[in-house]
Amino acid sequence: MKGRSSAGDERRVDKGDRLPFFSVDTRPMLNYFLEKIIIHNLSMLNSSKTTDQKTRFDKMLEALKKHDSRLTPQRMAVLKILATSDGHPSVEKIYEQVKRRFPTTSLATVYKTLTLLKELNEVLELGFPEGGNRYDGHRPYPHPHLICTKCKKIIDPDLESLEGVTQELVADTGFQITSHRLDFFGLCPDCQGQGAGAPQNSHNERR
C-alpha cells in the first residue's frame, strides 16, 4: 500500500506556468461594463435633449395660452415639430409632417401658427431671397447659423455670445440695435464628400 505523497513530491509551479482554472478571459466582462457605460452616457444625453425639447414645447404652449389662442390638435402638432426638430424646417416640411397625422390640415393653419409664434417671440424666422423661409423653435432669438449652399442644411454653431460685439457697435455708432443676423455660407462635410464645386458667395454674411 503506497503512502500519501509528501509535500516535497508535489509538482512545483513555476511563475511561467499557467493553470487552466486560473486563466480567465476578462475581455467579455470589460466589454460588458464598457457597453453599460456607453449606454448610460447616451441615455443621459438623450434625457437632457428630451428635457430641452419639452421645455421649449411648454414655453410655446404657455405663450399661446396667455395670448388666448385656440389650442387645436393641429396647432399642438406644429409646436411639437418645432420643439423636437434639429433642422430648422420650412413651412412645407412642417405641413407635410402635420398632415400625416391630421390629413385635413390646411397649409394656412401652419402659416397662421408660425406667424403667431413669431409675433410672440417663440420662433425665429430665417428669410432667404430665393424664398423658402426656415424656422428655429429651439433658439428663438438672434444667433449665428452655418448654411450649406448645396443641401440647404442649417446648423447652429457653438460660438461665444455676440453680446459683446453688439455693445461695441452701439458704443461706436450710437445705433439702437433691436436685432441682428449672422450667417456663414459654405459646404457641409457631407456635400464636400460628394465632390461639390466651390459654392458661390461662400463668404457672404447676413445681419
GIKAQUI-V880220 format. One record per residue. N is the residue number from 1. RES is the residue in one letter. SS is DSSP state (alpha for helix, beta for strand, coil for the rest). PHI is phi as a letter, one per 40 degrees, with the letter a starting at -180 (999 if undefined). Layout:
((N	RES	SS	PHI) (N	RES	SS	PHI))
//
This chain:
((1	M	coil	999) (2	K	coil	c) (3	G	coil	c) (4	R	coil	c) (5	S	coil	c) (6	S	coil	c) (7	A	alpha	c) (8	G	alpha	c) (9	D	alpha	c) (10	E	coil	c) (11	R	coil	c) (12	R	coil	c) (13	V	coil	b) (14	D	coil	c) (15	K	coil	c) (16	G	coil	c) (17	D	coil	c) (18	R	coil	b) (19	L	coil	c) (20	P	alpha	d) (21	F	alpha	c) (22	F	alpha	b) (23	S	coil	c) (24	V	coil	b) (25	D	coil	c) (26	T	coil	c) (27	R	alpha	c) (28	P	alpha	d) (29	M	alpha	c) (30	L	alpha	c) (31	N	alpha	c) (32	Y	alpha	c) (33	F	alpha	c) (34	L	alpha	c) (35	E	alpha	c) (36	K	alpha	c) (37	I	alpha	c) (38	I	alpha	c) (39	I	alpha	c) (40	H	alpha	c) (41	N	alpha	c) (42	L	alpha	c) (43	S	alpha	c) (44	M	alpha	c) (45	L	alpha	c) (46	N	alpha	c) (47	S	alpha	c) (48	S	alpha	c) (49	K	alpha	c) (50	T	alpha	c) (51	T	alpha	c) (52	D	alpha	c) (53	Q	alpha	c) (54	K	alpha	c) (55	T	alpha	c) (56	R	alpha	c) (57	F	alpha	c) (58	D	alpha	c) (59	K	alpha	c) (60	M	alpha	c) (61	L	alpha	c) (62	E	alpha	c) (63	A	alpha	c) (64	L	alpha	c) (65	K	alpha	c) (66	K	alpha	c) (67	H	coil	c) (68	D	coil	f) (69	S	coil	c) (70	R	coil	c) (71	L	coil	b) (72	T	coil	c) (73	P	alpha	d) (74	Q	alpha	c) (75	R	alpha	c) (76	M	alpha	c) (77	A	alpha	c) (78	V	alpha	c) (79	L	alpha	c) (80	K	alpha	c) (81	I	alpha	c) (82	L	alpha	c) (83	A	alpha	c) (84	T	alpha	b) (85	S	coil	c) (86	D	coil	c) (87	G	coil	b) (88	H	coil	f) (89	P	coil	c) (90	S	beta	c) (91	V	alpha	d) (92	E	alpha	c) (93	K	alpha	c) (94	I	alpha	c) (95	Y	alpha	c) (96	E	alpha	d) (97	Q	alpha	c) (98	V	alpha	c) (99	K	alpha	c) (100	R	alpha	c) (101	R	alpha	c) (102	F	coil	b) (103	P	coil	d) (104	T	coil	c) (105	T	coil	c) (106	S	coil	b) (107	L	alpha	c) (108	A	alpha	c) (109	T	alpha	c) (110	V	alpha	c) (111	Y	alpha	d) (112	K	alpha	c) (113	T	alpha	c) (114	L	alpha	c) (115	T	alpha	c) (116	L	alpha	c) (117	L	alpha	c) (118	K	alpha	c) (119	E	alpha	c) (120	L	coil	c) (121	N	coil	f) (122	E	coil	b) (123	V	coil	a) (124	L	beta	b) (125	E	beta	c) (126	L	beta	b) (127	G	coil	c) (128	F	coil	b) (129	P	coil	d) (130	E	coil	c) (131	G	coil	g) (132	G	coil	g) (133	N	coil	d) (134	R	beta	b) (135	Y	beta	b) (136	D	beta	b) (137	G	coil	c) (138	H	coil	c) (139	R	coil	b) (140	P	coil	c) (141	Y	coil	a) (142	P	coil	d) (143	H	coil	a) (144	P	coil	c) (145	H	beta	b) (146	L	beta	b) (147	I	beta	b) (148	C	beta	c) (149	T	coil	c) (150	K	coil	c) (151	C	coil	c) (152	K	coil	g) (153	K	coil	c) (154	I	beta	b) (155	I	beta	b) (156	D	coil	c) (157	P	coil	c) (158	D	coil	c) (159	L	coil	b) (160	E	coil	c) (161	S	coil	d) (162	L	coil	c) (163	E	alpha	c) (164	G	alpha	c) (165	V	alpha	c) (166	T	alpha	c) (167	Q	alpha	c) (168	E	alpha	c) (169	L	alpha	c) (170	V	alpha	c) (171	A	alpha	c) (172	D	alpha	c) (173	T	alpha	b) (174	G	coil	g) (175	F	coil	c) (176	Q	coil	c) (177	I	coil	c) (178	T	coil	b) (179	S	coil	a) (180	H	coil	a) (181	R	coil	a) (182	L	coil	b) (183	D	beta	b) (184	F	beta	b) (185	F	beta	b) (186	G	beta	i) (187	L	coil	b) (188	C	coil	c) (189	P	alpha	d) (190	D	alpha	c) (191	C	alpha	c) (192	Q	alpha	c) (193	G	alpha	c) (194	Q	coil	c) (195	G	coil	g) (196	A	coil	c) (197	G	coil	c) (198	A	coil	c) (199	P	coil	c) (200	Q	coil	c) (201	N	coil	f) (202	S	coil	c) (203	H	coil	b) (204	N	coil	c) (205	E	coil	b) (206	R	coil	b) (207	R	coil	b))
//
